[in-house]
Amino acid sequence: MLLNTWFMYKEIYIGILIPIAGILLLMYILKLEYILLLAVFVTPLSVDLGNYDFGVSISVPGEPLLVGILFFLFLKILLEGGVDRRILSHPVSIVILFNLSWMCITAVTSELPLVSFKHLLSQLWFIVPVYFGGLMFFRTKINIRKFIWAYLISLIVVVFYTTWHHFSFGFSEKAGRWVMSPFYNDHTAYGAILALFIPVVFGLAADKTVSRKYRIVAMLTGLLFLVALFLSYSRAAWVSVGFALAVLVLVKLHIRFKWIAISTISLLVLFFTFKAEILDKLEKNKQDASSNFIQHIQSISNISSDASNLERINRWQAALRMFSERPLVGWGPGTYQFEYAPFQHANEKTIISTNFGNKGNAHSEYIGPLAESGFLGFLGMIFLVITVIYTGLKGYKKSVNYQSRLMALSVTLGLITYFVHGLMNNFLNTDKASVPFWGLVAIIVALDTYYLSEEKLLE
């Protein structure tokens, strides 16, 4: 108090941050799980300084909190004797550790090592605090719901802000691309997160073991998100929710996972077998993006005139050419946007193409790693998808507890929306997507590790 009085006398108002910093430091030491919840809560409301003239690209206050958790979590692990072996030996954890290890190797061989190690570091402060820290946090049953609602409450605020902002522009399709700024960069990232949480929220609303008021709040939240998803005009998000709904039908019909996998592989084989005929058919579609729902859906397959679709194809083609030149180790994590320009072909460029690496990345969670970390980077992402979905569906089918079954199914469906959306966009290099994504993955693993193996929920 005396120090702050002196600061205020000298008109140095930064002194008011001292008690806040002191409280945060005590929480880091004594109640690290509270800091995790705080980081999750502020993530939807965080603002990327890279969008302004601050000379640094970091989302505040979310990412600095995660960096602190990363540091104190390592200290906690060292002082308390390591991590639960069940966590480290879980198939999902093994895949994640492999991906991080391979990312470290390809950062060494990177065309731009500094960029790659910065990218690796950012992945560490997303994955370690949220996934591994989350697994420690989720040993207590109630903490799973706390984590989900910590993000949901802030996301609801962003949805109301975006909808009101959108209303002032007459809910136009063009305005729908940016009205969520400054909280989300564009409508695709915003739509991806809404799609991710829609199955989760409706899963909470379907839980008959909780109070009626709780279920009503969850149901209203789900309906709000559906409206927001519609107004986002994010075609990839719409498709991802439809795909998750189809998976739900298959699960309810008790179709075995292996038949779903075989069917998916068969469809991919058919696509590549008749690729020329399919592309010829798609090239006849001239429907551009529109505020009309049906026309907007039709524009999804327009690869003849829709600039957004054509630019994705341009980025993918460039990524594949990058991969063909360096198939083993790639060009380095996080380097795609700085290296892809020479791999573009003039006849594939669009009105929104650029050579300056300032308009995003490969627009795919699968093709991006292929160019940046080679075939093993791509394979690591595929194995992550397979192990997460398999673990989630196994938890749904084998758990003897109603809550565990419902949570496993709804969270798995939510993650499926992101895996599908990841075919057309990639956001795991941002806190907006990484925090909920890795948190939901941790919930799937926690259900499998703690609850399913013991055939009970920890209270």
Protein Blocks (a to p, Z undefined) as FASTA:
>chain_A
ZZmmmmmmnopaklmmmmmmmmmmmmmmmmmmlmmmmmmmmmmmpccfklpcnhpacddf
klmmmmmmmmmmmmmmmmnopaafklmmpmklmmmmmmmmmmmmmmmmpmblmlmmmmmm
mmmmmmmmmmmmmmmmmmpmklmmmmmmmmmmmmmmmmmmmmmmmmmnoopaklmmmmmp
ckbmblmlmmmmmmmmmmmmmmmmmmmkbcfklmmmmmmmmmmmmmmmmmnopaklmmmm
mmmmmmmmmmmnopafklmmmmmmmmmmmmmmmmmmmmmmmmmpccdcdfbfklmmmmmm
mcklpmklmmmmmmmmmmmmmmmmmmmnonoehklmmmmmmmpcfklpcfkbcfkopnoc
ehpaklmmmmmnojmlmmmmmmmmmmmmmmmmmmmmmpcbfklmmmmmmmmmmmmmmmmm
mmmgccklpfklmmmmmmmmmmmmmmmmmmmmnopacZZ
